[in-house]
């Protein structure tokens, strides 16, 4: 059976996912068979495994870091919020339906056998399991039924590293406060502290390390700097959704829908010189971009209502009339059609008119499509004609069937009309063939020539994972980490 190490955080978004990926890559580099594991994840960024099962996008990235194909064993429970008080519950890669939060909390202990079965199978196949916790281990009102932090550490007898985010301030309160709220048996499982996202001269934090170790009686396993790595973020806490990057030669505007999902579809454009991607929530922010992207959503009808209420629906239509290219993926594709209907309340129920930019309509049903896919764009006329024949790869994960009454965009479906196009394929821009053609065409529309490099997103991600692992290896006391793993709890 594998040995394990678990990363828990003082709060959400302290960098657990990236540190888990880094350790997976480091252990792999050191010759170990390693796998990531997160018992319960709540995220709208998901991924489809080769066998058609759905897991969190972060676990797919961690699997890549470990040199493995993503597996539902790595994330047996995925919660995808549909409303402020409810989520779609996915167990072992398949949807079990929607539950309100109160119902899920009453029933989640029933999922412990699924969690342990997945973990034990992974542990039988690998040398090391790197476990990622969720949020904070000291949400006192939720601890009694915990299955993802200390509750899981107890179930699988794993030592813990506690991670704090110094960039958000209050690192002493984060780490020492969290430890003080743990039960003594739980504190015993914490074998080291990690200070993450440090900016500046780390030598100036030596006193801070001494204070942490003296007050906590725990060793600081490392101070990890803010690393310049371009990797997919976990969820809607991503800084990229709120950052106000200066506009470059090519200005890409992404509509930030309230229930936005799989915005990692657009990370590929960060590789390109002179291209900026910004996320828009107000009509006044949209302006006249070079390209508008409408992403996936977990609640298509309610997000279409939001587009109307904010004035963004009319603003996007004006851009369409001004010959600005518009591309929608998954829920964004559904929104660009003429009608969206949910007669069986699979999401929020009801029906609504879409933007009417594409000659298609969507009806939601109980069936959920989950598959990896690859193919080529068909012969396209209009603003996206440059994509004709381009090869792509990606995956589909959606509810709803869209009937297209116009020309098909790809040999896997989708639609185009004039300067509007859409499809269900997440990751469709990741291939160098597609993203390269798109960026060159946007430059050409401005009378310019793109002379920068073109890189396949998969290859690029591999290089970024190596950069991440190199930075984390230098920052952590890896001898200590290996000793913690060997000694266990």
Secondary structure, DSSP 8 states (H G I E B T S, - for coil): --EEEEEEESSTTSSHHHHHHHHHHHHHHTT--EEEE-SEEE-S-EEE-TTS-EEEHHHHHHHHHHT----GGG-SEEEEEEETTEEEEEETTEEEEEEEHHHHHHHGGGGHHHHHHHHHHHHHH-SEEEEEEEEETT-TTTGGG-SSSHHHHHHHT-EEEEEEEGGGS-HHHHHHHHHHHS-HHHHHHEEEEEEEEE-S-GGGGHHHHHHHHHHH---EEEEEE---------STT-GGGT------SEEEEEE--TTEE-GGGGGGGGGSTTEEEEEE-SHHHH-S-SEEEE-EES-HHHHHHHHHHHTHHHHHHHHHHTT-EEEEETHHHHHHSSEEEETT-SSS-EEEE----SSEEEEEEEEEEEEEEEEEB----STTGGGTT-EEEEEEEEEEEEEE-S-EEETTEEEEETTEEEES-BTTT-SHHHHHHHHHHHHHHTT----S----HHHHHHHHHHHHHHHHHHHB-HHHHHHHHHH--
